[in-house]
Amino acid sequence: MKPHAHALPGGKSWFRLDNAAKIYPVIMRSRHGGYFRMAVLLKETIEPDLLQQALEITLKRLPFFAVRLRRGLFWYYLESHAGQLKVEPDVVNPMRPWTHKEVKNYLFRVRYDNRRISVEFFHVLTDGSGGLVFLKTLTAVYLRLKGYTIGTGHGVLDVDEPADEAEMEDAYNRFSNFRVVYRPKETKAFRLQGTIAPGHAINIISGVLPLDKVVEVARHNKISVTEFLTGVYMYELYKIQQQGGYNTLAPIRISVPVNVRRYYPSKTLRNFALYANPGIEPAFGHYTLEEIFGLVHHFMRYTINEKYLNALMCANVSPEKNILMRLAPLPLKTLAMRMAYHFVGESRFTSTVSNLGAASMPEGMDEAVDRFEFLLGPSHYNPVNCAVISTGNKLLISFSSTMSETDPQRAFFKEMVRLGIPVKVESNKVFQEET
């Protein structure tokens, strides 16, 4: 099949990075750059040839995924790309970082293995919500080629419709009202340390839990599922910190991404998320699990609302409006953004809990799908991160780590069992991927 261009809406051949995407080219490193992985486990073995056809069909409907990263005089930007993206076999250690050479091609990979279709995204392109729409649409097209009757909706786009320009808008710029510009002042947080695995090895430990039981325990504590999972994880990190060998007084914070589409009428499939960082201050004294539940609950309820989120959004967007920043050449911008990230980035939280919620499906799709999966990529500063997604009554909690020690993950799942929630644990075999 010959390479072909995927036409962007409005006849465009390029577009600017959204506000959240601008940081990722700047902080690209050998083991960090902002990557995540969406996957679907089907009930039948994957046919690679049909998956390749499905990918080509999907990209015609979503041409703004068919782009590559380019370096301009003042900013990085995304340019329509005409090359063919080939599906490839899956690997044990996924989410190998994109190199500076590879970002000149596609910014996502499509992989398959037995019954699993996986898509690995560079965060420059989209966030978890946008990535899930892409995966659902790709899966629906694939299943139709297999003979299934699959509807649309629930994140599955109609591939017979033309691309929608609203799906590629920079929603941060559209909805920032600049009534208030606010960024909370946060000190350096507690950092997990351990033996970093060599090369590109990534340690993946997942737990499959019954969603109804998790909801029951969360409701018993009068908190949401996200608050419950965040609280348990924070408590286990706190116990590890207090064992010694660390700064036992450093604050522990967990970064929780918030899907801002819940508060603004945007169809964008690009990045549109902000972050809440609930935490505790061990210097203030001893904390129980119940206390942490309460602190996380009230922090989340205070910060996750349209007014507070808009103030955070304005703080992120305002540097783009600064005339000196706009006129500065890209090397100077890169230096300034790296310095800013050092003071407001990963060093301000200990780990991440990203919960995409329930992955609903249109009519006919659930017959072929076992579950959806979500995984965060490796981090340079914080070695352990957590991603959550549910399918039906299956809640999948996946920890990705560049650290050989597994104390936080083991402690988290043990606490779940102690709270009366059964857990089925799965993991990958860690070894260095051949490149």
C-alpha positions as CSV (number, residue, x, y, z in Angstrom):
1,M,0.0,0.0,0.0
2,K,1.5,3.4,-1.0
3,P,1.9,6.2,1.5
4,H,-0.9,8.7,1.4
5,A,-1.7,12.0,3.1
6,H,-4.6,12.2,5.6
7,A,-6.4,15.4,4.9
8,L,-6.9,17.6,8.0
9,P,-10.2,19.5,8.3
10,G,-10.2,23.0,6.7
11,G,-7.4,22.1,4.3
12,K,-4.8,22.5,7.0
13,S,-1.4,20.8,6.8
14,W,-0.2,21.7,10.3
15,F,-1.5,22.9,13.6
16,R,-0.1,24.2,16.9
17,L,0.5,22.1,20.0
18,D,-2.2,22.5,22.6
19,N,-1.2,24.1,25.9
20,A,-0.6,20.8,27.8
21,A,1.4,19.3,24.9
22,K,4.0,22.1,24.8
23,I,6.0,20.7,27.7
24,Y,6.5,17.2,26.4
25,P,9.0,17.8,23.5
26,V,11.0,19.9,26.0
27,I,11.3,17.2,28.7
28,M,11.9,14.3,26.3
29,R,14.5,12.0,27.8
30,S,15.6,8.4,27.4
31,R,13.1,7.2,30.0
32,H,10.6,10.0,30.2
33,G,8.6,12.0,27.7
34,G,5.0,11.6,28.6
35,Y,3.7,8.3,27.2
36,F,0.7,6.1,28.0
37,R,-0.9,3.0,26.6
38,M,-4.5,2.0,25.9
39,A,-5.4,-1.6,25.2
40,V,-8.4,-3.8,24.6
41,L,-8.5,-7.5,25.3
42,L,-10.8,-9.3,23.0
43,K,-12.3,-12.8,23.2
44,E,-10.8,-13.9,19.9
45,T,-7.3,-14.0,18.5
46,I,-6.2,-10.9,16.6
47,E,-5.8,-11.0,12.8
48,P,-3.0,-8.5,12.0
49,D,-4.0,-8.0,8.3
50,L,-7.5,-6.9,9.4
51,L,-6.1,-4.7,12.1
52,Q,-3.9,-3.0,9.5
53,Q,-7.0,-2.3,7.4
54,A,-8.9,-1.1,10.4
55,L,-6.1,1.4,11.2
56,E,-6.1,2.9,7.7
57,I,-9.9,3.3,7.9
58,T,-9.7,4.9,11.3
59,L,-7.0,7.4,10.3
60,K,-9.2,8.7,7.5
61,R,-11.8,9.6,10.1
62,L,-9.2,10.9,12.6
63,P,-6.5,12.5,10.4
64,F,-5.2,14.7,13.2
65,F,-3.7,11.5,14.7
66,A,-1.7,11.1,11.4
67,V,0.8,13.8,12.3
68,R,4.4,14.1,13.2
69,L,6.3,16.6,15.5
70,R,8.2,19.4,13.8
71,R,10.5,22.0,15.3
72,G,9.8,25.6,14.3
73,L,11.6,28.9,15.0
74,F,9.3,29.8,17.9
75,W,7.4,26.6,18.8
76,Y,7.1,23.0,18.1
77,Y,4.1,22.1,15.9
78,L,2.3,19.1,14.4
79,E,2.4,18.5,10.7
80,S,0.3,16.1,8.6
81,H,2.2,13.0,7.8
82,A,1.9,10.9,4.6
83,G,3.8,7.8,5.6
84,Q,2.1,4.4,6.4
85,L,1.9,3.3,10.0
86,K,2.2,-0.5,10.3
87,V,0.8,-2.5,13.1
88,E,3.5,-4.4,15.0
89,P,3.7,-7.3,17.4
90,D,3.5,-6.4,21.1
91,V,6.5,-6.5,23.5
92,V,6.9,-7.4,27.2
93,N,8.3,-3.9,28.0
94,P,6.0,-1.5,26.2
95,M,6.1,2.3,25.8
96,R,9.7,2.5,24.6
97,P,10.3,6.3,24.5
98,W,10.2,8.0,21.1
99,T,13.6,9.3,20.0
100,H,14.0,12.7,18.4
101,K,14.2,10.9,15.1
102,E,11.0,8.8,15.7
103,V,8.9,11.9,16.5
104,K,9.4,12.9,12.8
105,N,7.1,10.0,12.0
106,Y,3.9,9.0,13.8
107,L,3.4,9.8,17.5
108,F,1.6,6.6,18.4
109,R,2.1,2.9,17.8
110,V,-0.5,0.1,17.2
111,R,0.5,-3.3,18.6
112,Y,-1.2,-6.7,18.8
113,D,-0.6,-9.9,20.8
114,N,-2.9,-12.9,20.8
115,R,-6.2,-11.3,21.9
116,R,-4.9,-7.8,22.7
117,I,-4.9,-4.6,20.6
118,S,-2.7,-1.9,22.1
119,V,-2.1,1.7,21.2
120,E,0.8,3.6,22.7
121,F,0.5,7.4,22.6
122,F,3.0,10.2,23.0
123,H,1.2,12.8,25.2
124,V,1.9,15.5,22.6
125,L,-0.9,14.0,20.6
126,T,-3.8,13.4,23.0
127,D,-4.7,12.5,26.6
128,G,-6.3,9.4,28.0
129,S,-9.9,10.3,27.0
130,G,-8.9,11.1,23.5
131,G,-6.8,7.9,23.3
132,L,-9.7,5.8,24.5
133,V,-11.9,7.3,21.7
134,F,-9.2,6.4,19.1
135,L,-8.9,2.8,20.5
136,K,-12.6,2.2,20.7
137,T,-13.1,3.5,17.1
138,L,-10.2,1.3,15.9
139,T,-11.6,-1.7,17.7
140,A,-15.1,-1.2,16.3
141,V,-13.8,-0.9,12.8
142,Y,-11.7,-4.1,13.3
143,L,-14.7,-6.0,14.6
144,R,-16.9,-4.9,11.8
145,L,-14.3,-6.3,9.3
146,K,-14.5,-9.5,11.3
147,G,-18.3,-9.6,10.7
148,Y,-19.6,-8.1,13.9
149,T,-22.5,-5.6,13.9
150,I,-21.2,-2.7,16.0
151,G,-23.0,0.6,16.6
152,T,-21.6,4.1,17.2
153,G,-21.6,6.2,20.3
154,H,-20.0,5.7,23.7
155,G,-16.7,6.9,22.2
156,V,-17.0,5.0,18.9
157,L,-17.0,7.5,16.1
158,D,-18.8,7.0,12.8
159,V,-16.0,6.5,10.3
160,D,-18.3,7.3,7.4
161,E,-18.5,10.9,8.6
162,P,-15.9,13.4,7.7
163,A,-13.3,14.6,10.2
164,D,-14.6,17.2,12.6
165,E,-12.5,20.2,13.2
166,A,-13.9,20.7,16.7
167,E,-12.2,17.4,17.7
168,M,-8.8,19.0,17.2
169,E,-9.4,22.4,19.0
170,D,-7.1,23.7,21.7
171,A,-9.8,23.8,24.4
172,Y,-7.4,25.4,27.0
173,N,-7.2,28.6,24.9
174,R,-10.9,28.5,24.1
175,F,-12.2,28.3,27.7
176,S,-9.6,30.2,29.7
177,N,-11.4,33.3,30.9
178,F,-8.5,35.0,32.8
179,R,-10.8,36.1,35.6
180,V,-8.3,34.7,38.0
181,V,-4.8,33.2,37.4
182,Y,-3.9,30.8,40.2
183,R,-1.3,28.2,40.8
184,P,-0.9,26.6,44.3
185,K,2.5,26.9,45.9
186,E,3.8,23.4,46.6
187,T,7.0,22.3,48.1
188,K,9.1,19.4,47.0
189,A,7.3,16.1,47.8
190,F,8.5,12.7,49.1
191,R,10.1,10.7,46.4
192,L,10.3,6.9,46.2
193,Q,13.8,5.5,45.6
194,G,15.0,2.1,44.7
195,T,17.0,0.0,42.2
196,I,16.2,1.4,38.7
197,A,15.9,-1.5,36.2
198,P,18.4,-1.4,33.4
199,G,17.7,-0.2,29.8
200,H,14.0,0.1,29.0
201,A,12.7,-2.5,31.4
202,I,9.4,-1.6,32.9
203,N,7.7,-3.5,35.7
204,I,3.9,-3.8,35.3
205,I,1.8,-5.2,38.1
206,S,-2.0,-5.1,37.6
207,G,-4.9,-6.1,39.8
208,V,-8.3,-7.1,38.6
209,L,-11.0,-6.2,41.3
210,P,-14.8,-6.5,41.4
211,L,-16.0,-3.0,40.8
212,D,-19.2,-3.5,42.8
213,K,-17.2,-4.5,45.9
214,V,-14.8,-1.5,45.5
215,V,-17.8,0.9,45.2
216,E,-19.4,-0.7,48.3
217,V,-16.2,-0.1,50.4
218,A,-15.8,3.4,49.0
219,R,-19.4,4.3,49.8
220,H,-19.0,2.9,53.3
221,N,-16.3,5.5,53.8
222,K,-18.5,8.2,52.1
223,I,-16.0,8.8,49.3
224,S,-15.8,8.2,45.6
225,V,-13.9,5.4,44.0
226,T,-11.0,7.7,42.9
227,E,-10.8,9.2,46.4
228,F,-10.7,5.7,47.8
229,L,-8.0,4.4,45.6
230,T,-5.9,7.5,46.0
231,G,-6.3,7.4,49.8
232,V,-5.3,3.7,50.1
233,Y,-2.2,4.4,47.9
234,M,-1.3,7.5,49.8
235,Y,-1.5,5.6,53.1
236,E,0.7,2.8,51.8
237,L,3.3,5.3,50.6
238,Y,3.1,7.0,54.0
239,K,3.8,3.7,55.8
240,I,6.8,3.1,53.5
241,Q,8.2,6.6,54.1
242,Q,7.9,6.2,57.9
243,Q,9.9,2.9,57.9
244,G,13.0,5.0,57.6
245,G,15.7,5.5,55.0
246,Y,13.7,8.5,53.6
247,N,13.0,12.1,54.7
248,T,10.1,11.1,57.0
249,L,8.8,14.7,57.2
250,A,8.5,15.4,53.5
251,P,4.9,15.9,52.2
252,I,3.3,13.0,50.2
253,R,1.1,14.1,47.3
254,I,-0.5,12.1,44.6
255,S,-1.3,13.8,41.3
256,V,-4.9,13.0,40.0
257,P,-5.6,14.0,36.4
258,V,-9.1,15.6,36.0
259,N,-10.9,15.4,32.7
260,V,-12.0,19.0,32.1
261,R,-14.5,18.0,29.4
262,R,-16.8,17.3,32.3
263,Y,-17.1,21.1,32.8
264,Y,-16.8,22.6,29.3
265,P,-18.7,21.7,26.1
266,S,-15.7,20.6,24.1
267,K,-15.5,17.8,21.6
268,T,-11.7,17.9,21.5
269,L,-9.7,14.7,21.3
270,R,-6.5,16.5,22.1
271,N,-5.2,17.1,25.6
272,F,-7.8,18.7,27.9
273,A,-6.9,17.7,31.5
274,L,-5.8,19.4,34.7
275,Y,-4.4,18.0,37.9
276,A,-5.4,17.9,41.5
277,N,-2.6,17.0,44.0
278,P,-4.1,15.9,47.3
279,G,-1.6,15.1,50.0
280,I,-0.6,14.9,53.7
281,E,2.1,16.5,55.8
282,P,3.8,13.9,57.9
283,A,5.7,16.7,59.8
284,F,2.3,17.5,61.4
285,G,2.0,14.1,63.0
286,H,0.6,10.6,62.6
287,Y,-2.1,9.8,60.0
288,T,-4.6,6.9,60.0
289,L,-6.2,5.6,56.8
290,E,-9.5,7.1,57.8
291,E,-7.9,10.5,58.2
292,I,-6.3,10.3,54.8
293,F,-9.7,9.4,53.3
294,G,-11.2,12.5,54.7
295,L,-8.3,14.8,53.6
296,V,-8.4,13.5,50.1
297,H,-12.2,13.7,49.9
298,H,-12.4,17.3,51.0
299,F,-9.4,18.4,48.9
300,M,-10.9,16.9,45.8
301,R,-14.3,18.5,46.5
302,Y,-12.8,21.9,47.1
303,T,-10.5,21.9,44.0
304,I,-12.5,20.0,41.3
305,N,-15.0,22.5,40.2
306,E,-15.3,24.8,37.2
307,K,-14.1,28.0,38.9
308,Y,-11.0,26.5,40.5
309,L,-10.0,24.5,37.4
310,N,-10.3,27.6,35.2
311,A,-7.9,29.5,37.5
312,L,-5.4,26.7,37.1
313,M,-6.0,26.6,33.4
314,C,-5.3,30.3,33.1
315,A,-2.0,29.9,35.0
316,N,-1.0,27.4,32.4
317,V,-2.1,29.4,29.4
318,S,-0.9,32.9,30.5
319,P,2.8,32.4,29.6
320,E,1.7,31.8,26.0
321,K,0.1,35.3,26.0
322,N,3.3,37.0,27.3
323,I,4.8,39.0,24.3
324,L,8.4,38.3,25.4
325,M,7.7,34.6,25.6
326,R,6.0,34.5,22.3
327,L,8.9,36.3,20.5
328,A,11.6,34.3,22.2
329,P,13.3,31.7,19.9
330,L,12.6,28.1,20.6
331,P,15.9,27.3,22.4
332,L,15.2,30.1,24.9
333,K,11.7,28.9,25.4
334,T,13.0,25.4,26.0
335,L,15.4,26.5,28.7
336,A,12.7,28.6,30.4
337,M,10.1,25.7,30.3
338,R,12.6,23.2,31.7
339,M,13.4,25.5,34.6
340,A,9.7,26.1,35.2
341,Y,9.0,22.3,35.1
342,H,11.7,21.7,37.7
343,F,9.8,23.9,40.2
344,V,6.2,23.0,39.3
345,G,6.5,19.5,37.7
346,E,7.0,16.0,38.9
347,S,9.1,17.0,42.0
348,R,5.9,18.4,43.5
349,F,4.2,15.0,43.8
350,T,5.1,11.5,44.8
351,S,3.1,9.5,42.3
352,T,0.1,9.6,40.0
353,V,-3.3,7.9,40.1
354,S,-5.1,8.4,36.8
355,N,-8.7,6.9,36.7
356,L,-10.4,7.0,33.3
357,G,-13.6,5.6,34.8
358,A,-15.9,3.2,33.1
359,A,-15.2,2.3,29.4
360,S,-18.7,2.0,28.0
361,M,-19.4,0.5,24.6
362,P,-22.1,0.7,21.9
363,E,-24.5,-2.1,21.1
364,G,-22.8,-5.3,19.9
365,M,-19.3,-4.5,21.0
366,D,-19.4,-6.0,24.5
367,E,-20.0,-9.4,22.9
368,A,-16.4,-9.4,21.6
369,V,-14.6,-7.4,24.3
370,D,-13.2,-8.9,27.6
371,R,-11.9,-5.7,29.0
372,F,-10.1,-2.4,28.4
373,E,-6.7,-1.6,29.8
374,F,-4.8,1.6,30.7
375,L,-1.2,2.1,31.6
376,L,1.0,5.1,32.3
377,G,4.5,5.3,30.9
378,P,7.7,5.4,32.8
379,S,8.7,8.6,34.6
380,H,12.1,10.1,35.1
381,Y,11.6,11.4,38.6
382,N,8.8,9.4,40.1
383,P,9.4,5.6,39.5
384,V,5.9,4.3,40.2
385,N,2.6,5.4,38.7
386,C,-0.9,4.0,38.7
387,A,-3.6,3.9,36.0
388,V,-7.2,2.7,36.5
389,I,-10.1,1.8,34.1
390,S,-13.2,-0.4,34.4
391,T,-15.1,-2.6,32.0
392,G,-18.4,-3.9,33.3
393,N,-17.7,-5.2,36.8
394,K,-14.0,-5.5,36.2
395,L,-11.9,-2.8,37.7
396,L,-8.3,-2.9,36.4
397,I,-5.6,-1.1,38.5
398,S,-2.2,-1.1,36.8
399,F,1.1,0.0,38.3
400,S,4.0,0.8,36.0
401,S,7.4,1.2,37.5
402,T,11.0,1.5,36.5
403,M,12.0,0.4,40.0
404,S,12.9,-3.3,40.7
405,E,11.4,-3.2,44.2
406,T,7.6,-3.7,44.3
407,D,6.8,-2.7,47.9
408,P,4.2,0.0,47.0
409,Q,2.3,-2.2,44.6
410,R,2.3,-5.2,47.0
411,A,1.3,-3.1,49.9
412,F,-1.6,-1.5,48.0
413,F,-3.1,-4.8,46.9
414,K,-2.6,-6.4,50.3
415,E,-4.6,-3.5,51.8
416,M,-7.4,-4.1,49.3
417,V,-7.6,-7.7,50.5
418,R,-7.6,-6.6,54.1
419,L,-10.5,-4.3,53.3
420,G,-12.4,-7.3,52.0
421,I,-11.9,-6.8,48.2
422,P,-10.6,-9.8,46.3
423,V,-7.7,-9.2,43.9
424,K,-6.4,-11.2,41.0
425,V,-2.8,-10.0,40.3
426,E,-1.2,-10.1,36.9
427,S,2.3,-9.0,35.8
428,N,4.8,-8.9,33.0
429,K,8.3,-10.5,33.0
430,V,10.8,-7.7,33.1
431,F,13.7,-7.8,30.7
432,Q,15.4,-5.4,28.4
433,E,13.7,-5.0,25.0
434,E,15.9,-5.7,22.0
435,T,16.0,-2.6,19.8
